[in-house]
Amino acid sequence: MSPALLLCILIAYFALLLGVAWATSRDATNDSFYIGNKSSNWKLVAFGMVGTTLSGVTFISVPGAVGRDGFGYMQILIGYVIGYIAVAYILLPLYYRLKLTSIYDYLNQRLGRRAYQSGASFFIISRLLGATARLYLVVNILQAIILDSLGVPFWLTTLVILAMILMYTYQGGVKTIVWTDTLQTSCMLFGLLACIAILLFQMDLSVGQSLAQMQERGLARVFTTSFDSPNFYLKQIVAGAFIVLAMTGMDQEMMQKTISVKTLADSQKNLLSLTVILFVVLSLFMFLGGLLYLYAPVVGATATGDKLFPAIVMGHLPATLQIIFLIALISALFPSADGAITALTSTVCIDLLGLTRRQDLTEQDKVRWRQRVHLGFALLFLVLVMAFKWVDSPSMIGVILKVASYTYGPLLGLFAFGILTRRTLRDRWVPLVAVGGPVICAFLEYNQTLLLGSYRLGLELLMINGILVFAGLWAISSPGRAPHFGRDPAISLTVDV
């Protein structure tokens, strides 16, 4: 299909997003930007968060990884379910009771200013790296299938896409994103189902027949039973639960949308609905991956990993499906980037600059500061995407999970210490402890052959990181009582269940 036609489709899709942004951002305030005036519909938030949670990395990397890992991602997915239930019934009641705009304000109230700033800083680092890695993957594919042939350089493609995202999030923030994410999730899921249907039709297979062939070729294996393997099933399940606790429950981007729902009960419905939808959708992505690897030998495709899906669609499937694939791909791109830029802006403005607490600034001054920070993050995204282009990893989902293990570990340790203990911290040492956990983990990983023999560290690195930070916080604390939060004498596990 003509790259010029595909580019026109991309422009038309963006025009639709701008229309939604215009309709939802009229009379928007800082409150609208940060938490959607706490009036978001939980059904829309749940559905739209599917797109944010999955992103372009899931769309491309999960199917691509089936050739290497089979359906092994299902092990992590089981852990995800456990993690979402824990977030819904342990963390959400806490956030609603404290009426938080930024979830890191909990750390301020419970542990102190340095803990608060450390938590917010690690979120910024993690979300910056994770979101730009996701953005790079999809921009790289758009570049290969459309813009290289038109002579457009990679840096300009990235700049234009970031400008597009800025245009529809600049004013409305969360209030707009709740609606645009819903639209984009719908397009992405339609693309997923269409690709599955066409591949089954092309190979003249039923679902049952295709699964039988995947089983014969070793593509449908789920559980890894070797304890020494990084993919050992118990490690993957436990790691999946902790990934959700950290990357959803302690992540401002994900919680910013969740706590924009009016009541705790509706917010919990949102998260549990998201869990069910994600389980089904991620299972379908693995099934799609199996179909792609069955179809590749039929048409002589040799691509693997992240390059397999786009190579088969753009090189061997009908033009109609190419259009559907493009729309689904950019629908996967925008939710991960727009939500990240909005959440990062909120974290800097609320947690680091303290704009919501500043009495010396007018509302218009606060809006101007927020918009400058928003623009600054867009420029930083551009720089980091170019850095990922230079690295050019063949499987970005592995890169993202590795980054998460290092950067979300301190958040896991900080929140766990606040919730599970009643001890009082010597606050000035917290940044050192928070940095120490990832440093020790890096040492362990680099020297794992010497220290651990045949055992290989995998996603459990996130848990080890959190435990190290928790232990460090215990060492710099003393017995004491936590501050009062709502009706509970202290924040412990006596939250609403």
C-alpha positions as CSV (number, residue, x, y, z in Angstrom):
1,M,0.0,0.0,0.0
2,S,1.1,3.5,-0.8
3,P,3.0,5.1,2.1
4,A,1.4,8.5,1.2
5,L,-2.1,6.9,1.8
6,L,-1.0,5.4,5.1
7,L,0.3,8.9,6.1
8,C,-3.1,10.4,5.3
9,I,-4.8,7.8,7.5
10,L,-2.5,8.7,10.3
11,I,-3.3,12.4,9.9
12,A,-7.0,11.7,9.8
13,Y,-6.8,9.6,13.0
14,F,-5.0,12.4,14.8
15,A,-7.6,15.0,13.7
16,L,-10.2,12.8,15.4
17,L,-8.2,12.8,18.6
18,L,-8.0,16.6,18.4
19,G,-11.7,16.8,18.0
20,V,-12.2,14.7,21.2
21,A,-9.6,16.8,23.0
22,W,-11.4,20.0,22.0
23,A,-14.8,18.7,23.2
24,T,-13.4,17.5,26.6
25,S,-11.0,20.2,27.5
26,R,-13.3,23.3,27.4
27,D,-13.2,25.2,30.7
28,A,-10.5,22.8,32.0
29,T,-8.6,23.8,35.2
30,N,-5.6,22.4,37.0
31,D,-7.9,20.0,38.8
32,S,-9.2,18.8,35.4
33,F,-5.6,18.2,34.3
34,Y,-4.4,16.4,37.4
35,I,-7.4,14.2,38.4
36,G,-10.3,15.0,36.0
37,N,-12.2,16.9,38.6
38,K,-12.8,13.5,40.3
39,S,-15.8,12.9,38.1
40,S,-14.5,10.3,35.6
41,N,-16.8,7.4,34.7
42,W,-15.3,4.2,36.0
43,K,-16.4,2.2,33.0
44,L,-14.5,4.5,30.6
45,V,-11.5,4.6,32.9
46,A,-11.3,0.8,33.1
47,F,-11.6,0.3,29.3
48,G,-9.3,3.2,28.5
49,M,-6.6,1.9,30.9
50,V,-6.4,-1.3,28.9
51,G,-4.7,0.8,26.2
52,T,-2.4,2.5,28.6
53,T,-1.4,-0.8,30.3
54,L,-0.7,-2.6,27.0
55,S,0.9,0.0,24.8
56,G,2.7,-0.6,21.5
57,V,5.2,-2.8,23.2
58,T,2.5,-5.4,24.1
59,F,1.1,-5.1,20.6
60,I,4.4,-5.9,19.0
61,S,6.6,-7.6,21.5
62,V,4.2,-10.1,23.2
63,P,3.4,-11.8,19.9
64,G,7.0,-11.6,18.8
65,A,8.2,-13.3,22.0
66,V,6.1,-16.4,21.5
67,G,8.7,-17.9,19.2
68,R,11.2,-17.8,22.0
69,D,9.1,-18.3,25.2
70,G,5.9,-19.9,23.9
71,F,2.9,-18.9,26.0
72,G,5.3,-18.4,29.0
73,Y,4.0,-14.8,29.5
74,M,0.8,-16.5,30.9
75,Q,2.9,-17.1,34.1
76,I,3.4,-13.4,34.6
77,L,-0.3,-12.8,33.7
78,I,-1.4,-15.1,36.5
79,G,0.7,-12.9,38.9
80,Y,-0.9,-9.8,37.4
81,V,-4.4,-10.9,38.5
82,I,-3.1,-11.4,42.1
83,G,-1.4,-8.0,42.0
84,Y,-4.5,-6.1,40.7
85,I,-6.7,-7.6,43.5
86,A,-4.1,-6.4,46.1
87,V,-4.0,-2.9,44.6
88,A,-7.9,-2.7,44.6
89,Y,-8.3,-3.8,48.2
90,I,-5.1,-2.6,49.9
91,L,-3.8,0.6,48.2
92,L,-7.0,2.1,46.7
93,P,-8.7,2.4,50.1
94,L,-5.6,4.2,51.5
95,Y,-5.5,6.7,48.6
96,Y,-9.2,7.5,48.8
97,R,-9.1,7.9,52.6
98,L,-6.3,10.4,52.3
99,K,-8.0,12.2,49.3
100,L,-4.7,12.2,47.4
101,T,-4.1,14.0,44.1
102,S,-0.5,12.6,43.9
103,I,-0.2,9.1,45.5
104,Y,3.4,10.1,46.6
105,D,1.9,12.5,49.1
106,Y,1.2,9.4,51.2
107,L,4.9,9.0,51.6
108,N,5.2,12.6,52.8
109,Q,2.5,12.2,55.4
110,R,3.6,8.8,56.6
111,L,7.5,8.8,56.2
112,G,8.6,12.4,55.6
113,R,9.6,14.9,53.0
114,R,12.8,13.1,51.8
115,A,10.8,9.8,51.3
116,Y,8.2,11.8,49.4
117,Q,10.7,13.3,47.1
118,S,12.6,10.1,46.7
119,G,9.4,8.2,45.7
120,A,8.4,10.9,43.2
121,S,11.9,11.1,41.7
122,F,12.1,7.3,41.1
123,F,8.6,7.4,39.5
124,I,9.9,10.2,37.1
125,I,13.0,8.2,36.2
126,S,11.1,4.9,35.7
127,R,8.2,6.4,33.7
128,L,10.5,8.5,31.6
129,L,12.6,5.4,30.6
130,G,9.6,3.1,30.2
131,A,7.4,5.4,28.2
132,T,10.1,6.5,25.9
133,A,11.1,2.9,25.2
134,R,7.5,2.1,24.3
135,L,7.3,5.3,22.2
136,Y,10.5,4.4,20.4
137,L,9.3,0.9,19.4
138,V,6.2,2.2,17.7
139,V,7.8,5.2,16.1
140,N,10.5,2.9,14.7
141,I,7.9,0.7,13.0
142,L,6.0,3.7,11.6
143,Q,9.3,5.0,10.3
144,A,10.0,1.7,8.5
145,I,6.6,1.1,7.0
146,I,5.7,4.7,6.0
147,L,8.2,7.5,6.5
148,D,11.5,6.1,5.3
149,S,10.1,5.8,1.8
150,L,9.0,9.4,2.0
151,G,12.4,10.6,3.0
152,V,11.4,11.8,6.5
153,P,14.1,11.4,9.1
154,F,13.5,9.5,12.3
155,W,14.0,12.5,14.6
156,L,11.4,14.5,12.7
157,T,8.9,11.7,12.9
158,T,9.4,11.6,16.7
159,L,9.1,15.4,17.0
160,V,5.9,15.5,15.0
161,I,4.3,12.7,17.0
162,L,5.2,14.3,20.3
163,A,3.8,17.6,19.1
164,M,0.6,15.8,18.3
165,I,0.4,14.4,21.8
166,L,1.1,17.8,23.3
167,M,-1.7,19.4,21.3
168,Y,-4.4,17.1,22.6
169,T,-3.2,16.8,26.3
170,Y,-1.9,20.4,26.8
171,Q,-5.1,21.8,28.2
172,G,-7.3,18.9,29.4
173,G,-4.8,16.4,30.9
174,V,-6.6,13.5,32.6
175,K,-10.0,14.8,31.7
176,T,-9.2,14.5,28.0
177,I,-7.1,11.3,28.3
178,V,-9.9,9.3,29.8
179,W,-11.9,9.8,26.6
180,T,-9.0,9.6,24.1
181,D,-7.8,6.4,25.7
182,T,-11.2,4.8,25.4
183,L,-11.2,5.6,21.6
184,Q,-7.7,4.3,21.2
185,T,-8.3,1.1,23.1
186,S,-11.3,0.3,20.9
187,C,-9.2,0.7,17.8
188,M,-6.4,-1.4,19.2
189,L,-8.6,-4.3,20.2
190,F,-10.5,-4.2,16.9
191,G,-7.1,-4.4,15.1
192,L,-6.1,-7.4,17.3
193,L,-9.3,-9.3,16.6
194,A,-9.1,-8.5,12.8
195,C,-5.5,-9.8,12.6
196,I,-6.4,-13.0,14.3
197,A,-9.5,-13.6,12.1
198,I,-7.5,-12.9,8.8
199,L,-4.6,-15.2,9.8
200,L,-7.0,-18.0,10.7
201,F,-8.8,-17.5,7.3
202,Q,-5.5,-17.4,5.4
203,M,-4.4,-20.7,6.8
204,D,-7.9,-22.2,6.7
205,L,-7.7,-23.2,10.4
206,S,-10.2,-23.2,13.3
207,V,-9.1,-22.0,16.7
208,G,-8.8,-25.6,17.9
209,Q,-6.7,-26.7,14.9
210,S,-4.4,-23.7,15.3
211,L,-3.8,-24.4,19.0
212,A,-3.1,-28.1,18.1
213,Q,-0.4,-27.0,15.6
214,M,1.1,-24.6,18.1
215,Q,1.3,-27.4,20.6
216,E,3.1,-29.6,18.1
217,R,5.7,-26.9,17.4
218,G,6.2,-26.1,21.0
219,L,4.7,-22.6,20.7
220,A,1.9,-23.2,23.3
221,R,4.1,-24.2,26.3
222,V,3.2,-22.2,29.4
223,F,5.1,-23.3,32.5
224,T,8.9,-23.5,33.0
225,T,9.7,-26.0,35.7
226,S,13.5,-25.5,35.9
227,F,14.2,-23.7,39.2
228,D,17.5,-22.2,37.9
229,S,15.8,-20.6,34.8
230,P,14.8,-16.9,34.9
231,N,11.4,-18.1,33.7
232,F,10.7,-20.6,36.5
233,Y,6.9,-20.4,36.9
234,L,6.8,-19.6,40.6
235,K,9.3,-16.7,40.1
236,Q,7.2,-15.4,37.2
237,I,3.9,-15.6,39.0
238,V,5.2,-13.8,42.2
239,A,7.1,-11.3,40.0
240,G,3.9,-10.6,38.0
241,A,2.1,-9.8,41.2
242,F,4.8,-7.4,42.4
243,I,5.1,-5.8,39.0
244,V,1.4,-4.8,39.2
245,L,1.8,-3.6,42.8
246,A,4.7,-1.4,41.8
247,M,3.9,-0.4,38.2
248,T,0.2,0.1,38.7
249,G,-0.5,0.6,42.4
250,M,2.6,2.8,43.1
251,D,2.6,4.5,39.7
252,Q,1.2,8.0,39.4
253,E,0.2,7.6,35.8
254,M,-2.0,4.5,36.4
255,M,-3.4,5.7,39.8
256,Q,-4.0,9.3,38.5
257,K,-6.8,7.9,36.2
258,T,-8.0,5.4,38.8
259,I,-8.5,8.0,41.6
260,S,-10.2,10.4,39.2
261,V,-13.3,8.2,39.7
262,K,-15.7,9.6,42.2
263,T,-16.0,6.8,44.8
264,L,-13.8,4.1,46.1
265,A,-16.3,1.4,45.2
266,D,-16.4,2.5,41.6
267,S,-12.7,2.8,41.5
268,Q,-12.4,-0.8,42.7
269,K,-14.9,-1.9,40.0
270,N,-12.7,-0.1,37.5
271,L,-9.6,-2.0,38.5
272,L,-11.2,-5.4,38.7
273,S,-12.9,-4.9,35.3
274,L,-9.5,-3.9,33.9
275,T,-8.0,-7.2,35.4
276,V,-10.6,-9.3,33.6
277,I,-10.2,-7.5,30.3
278,L,-6.4,-7.6,30.4
279,F,-6.3,-11.3,31.1
280,V,-8.4,-11.9,28.0
281,V,-6.6,-9.4,25.8
282,L,-3.1,-10.6,26.7
283,S,-4.1,-14.2,26.1
284,L,-5.3,-13.1,22.6
285,F,-2.0,-11.4,22.0
286,M,-0.1,-14.7,22.8
287,F,-2.5,-16.6,20.5
288,L,-1.9,-14.0,17.8
289,G,1.9,-14.6,18.3
290,G,1.4,-18.3,17.8
291,L,-0.6,-17.7,14.6
292,L,2.2,-15.4,13.3
293,Y,4.8,-18.1,13.8
294,L,2.6,-20.7,12.1
295,Y,2.0,-18.4,9.1
296,A,5.6,-17.2,8.7
297,P,6.9,-20.4,7.1
298,V,3.9,-20.5,4.7
299,V,4.8,-17.1,3.2
300,G,8.6,-17.5,3.6
301,A,8.9,-14.7,6.3
302,T,12.1,-14.9,8.2
303,A,11.7,-12.0,10.7
304,T,11.5,-12.8,14.4
305,G,10.9,-11.0,17.7
306,D,9.6,-7.4,17.5
307,K,10.0,-7.4,13.7
308,L,7.7,-10.4,12.9
309,F,4.2,-8.8,13.2
310,P,4.8,-5.7,11.1
311,A,6.8,-7.8,8.5
312,I,4.0,-10.3,8.0
313,V,1.2,-7.7,7.9
314,M,2.9,-5.2,5.6
315,G,4.5,-7.8,3.4
316,H,2.0,-10.6,3.1
317,L,-1.5,-9.6,4.1
318,P,-4.3,-7.6,2.3
319,A,-4.2,-3.8,2.1
320,T,-7.3,-3.5,4.3
321,L,-5.6,-5.3,7.1
322,Q,-2.5,-3.1,6.7
323,I,-4.8,-0.1,7.3
324,I,-6.3,-1.8,10.4
325,F,-2.8,-2.7,11.6
326,L,-1.6,0.9,11.2
327,I,-4.6,2.4,13.1
328,A,-4.3,-0.3,15.9
329,L,-0.5,0.4,16.1
330,I,-0.9,4.2,16.6
331,S,-3.8,3.5,18.9
332,A,-1.3,1.5,21.0
333,L,1.3,4.3,20.7
334,F,-0.7,7.3,22.0
335,P,-2.1,6.0,25.3
336,S,1.3,5.1,26.7
337,A,2.9,8.4,25.7
338,D,0.1,10.9,26.5
339,G,-0.6,9.4,29.9
340,A,3.1,9.3,30.8
341,I,3.7,13.0,29.9
342,T,0.6,14.0,31.8
343,A,1.5,12.0,34.9
344,L,5.1,13.2,34.9
345,T,3.9,16.8,34.6
346,S,1.6,16.2,37.6
347,T,4.3,14.6,39.7
348,V,6.8,17.4,39.1
349,C,4.2,20.2,39.6
350,I,2.6,18.7,42.7
351,D,5.4,16.7,44.4
352,L,8.6,18.5,43.5
353,L,7.4,22.1,42.8
354,G,4.5,22.0,45.3
355,L,2.3,24.1,43.0
356,T,-1.0,23.0,44.6
357,R,0.3,24.2,48.0
358,R,1.7,27.5,46.8
359,Q,-0.4,30.5,48.1
360,D,1.9,33.1,46.5
361,L,0.9,32.0,43.0
362,T,-2.3,32.8,41.1
363,E,-4.3,30.1,39.3
364,Q,-3.0,31.4,36.0
365,D,0.6,31.3,37.3
366,K,0.2,27.7,38.3
367,V,-1.2,26.9,34.8
368,R,1.8,28.6,33.1
369,W,4.2,26.6,35.3
370,R,2.3,23.4,34.5
371,Q,2.4,24.1,30.8
372,R,6.2,24.8,30.9
373,V,6.8,21.5,32.7
374,H,4.6,19.7,30.2
375,L,6.6,21.1,27.2
376,G,9.9,20.3,28.9
377,F,8.9,16.6,29.3
378,A,8.0,16.4,25.6
379,L,11.5,17.7,24.7
380,L,13.0,15.2,27.1
381,F,11.0,12.4,25.5
382,L,12.5,13.4,22.1
383,V,16.1,13.1,23.5
384,L,15.4,9.7,25.1
385,V,13.7,8.2,22.1
386,M,16.8,9.1,20.0
387,A,18.9,7.4,22.7
388,F,16.8,4.2,22.3
389,K,17.2,4.4,18.6
390,W,20.9,4.3,19.1
391,V,20.7,1.3,21.4
392,D,18.2,-0.5,19.1
393,S,17.3,-3.6,21.3
394,P,15.6,-6.5,19.4
395,S,13.0,-7.0,22.2
396,M,11.8,-3.8,23.9
397,I,9.6,-5.6,26.4
398,G,12.6,-7.2,28.0
399,V,14.3,-3.7,28.3
400,I,11.2,-2.2,29.9
401,L,10.8,-5.0,32.5
402,K,14.5,-4.7,33.3
403,V,14.2,-0.9,33.8
404,A,11.2,-1.5,36.0
405,S,13.1,-4.0,38.2
406,Y,15.6,-1.3,39.0
407,T,13.5,1.8,39.2
408,Y,10.3,0.6,40.8
409,G,12.1,-1.4,43.5
410,P,12.6,1.7,45.7
411,L,9.0,2.6,45.4
412,L,8.0,-0.9,46.5
413,G,10.3,-0.7,49.5
414,L,9.0,2.8,50.5
415,F,5.3,2.0,50.3
416,A,5.8,-1.5,51.9
417,F,7.6,0.1,54.8
418,G,5.0,2.8,55.3
419,I,2.1,0.3,55.2
420,L,3.6,-2.7,57.0
421,T,5.4,-1.0,59.9
422,R,4.8,1.7,62.5
423,R,8.4,2.8,62.7
424,T,9.6,6.4,62.3
425,L,12.4,7.2,59.8
426,R,15.4,9.4,60.1
427,D,14.3,11.1,56.9
428,R,17.6,12.6,55.7
429,W,19.1,9.1,55.0
430,V,16.2,7.9,52.8
431,P,17.6,9.0,49.4
432,L,20.8,7.1,50.1
433,V,18.8,3.9,51.0
434,A,16.6,4.4,47.9
435,V,19.6,4.6,45.6
436,G,21.5,1.8,47.4
437,G,18.9,-0.9,46.6
438,P,19.3,-0.6,42.8
439,V,23.1,-0.3,43.1
440,I,23.3,-3.6,45.1
441,C,21.0,-5.2,42.6
442,A,23.2,-4.2,39.7
443,F,26.2,-5.7,41.5
444,L,24.3,-8.9,42.1
445,E,23.2,-9.2,38.5
446,Y,26.6,-8.4,37.0
447,N,28.3,-11.0,39.3
448,Q,25.5,-13.6,39.4
449,T,27.7,-16.4,37.9
450,L,30.3,-15.9,40.6
451,L,27.8,-15.4,43.4
452,L,24.8,-17.7,42.4
453,G,26.4,-20.4,40.3
454,S,23.9,-21.7,37.7
455,Y,21.0,-19.8,39.1
456,R,19.9,-16.9,36.9
457,L,18.1,-13.8,38.1
458,G,14.9,-12.8,36.3
459,L,12.0,-10.6,37.2
460,E,12.5,-11.4,40.9
461,L,15.1,-8.6,40.8
462,L,12.2,-6.2,41.5
463,M,11.4,-8.0,44.7
464,I,15.0,-8.2,45.8
465,N,15.3,-4.5,45.2
466,G,12.2,-3.8,47.2
467,I,13.4,-6.0,50.1
468,L,16.8,-4.3,50.1
469,V,15.3,-0.8,50.3
470,F,12.8,-2.1,53.0
471,A,15.7,-3.5,55.1
472,G,17.7,-0.2,54.7
473,L,14.7,1.8,55.8
474,W,14.3,-0.4,58.8
475,A,18.0,0.2,59.7
476,I,17.6,4.0,59.7
477,S,14.3,3.9,61.6
478,S,13.3,3.7,65.3
479,P,10.2,2.3,67.0
480,G,7.2,4.7,66.9
481,R,3.6,5.1,66.0
482,A,2.5,6.1,62.5
483,P,0.4,9.3,62.1
484,H,-3.4,9.1,62.1
485,F,-5.0,8.6,58.7
486,G,-8.8,8.8,58.8
487,R,-10.3,6.3,61.3
488,D,-7.2,4.1,61.6
489,P,-4.7,4.8,64.3
490,A,-1.9,3.9,61.9
491,I,-1.6,2.9,58.3
492,S,-1.2,-0.8,58.5
493,L,-3.0,-3.7,56.8
494,T,-6.2,-2.6,58.6
495,V,-7.4,-0.9,55.5
496,D,-10.8,-1.5,53.9
497,V,-11.0,-5.1,52.6
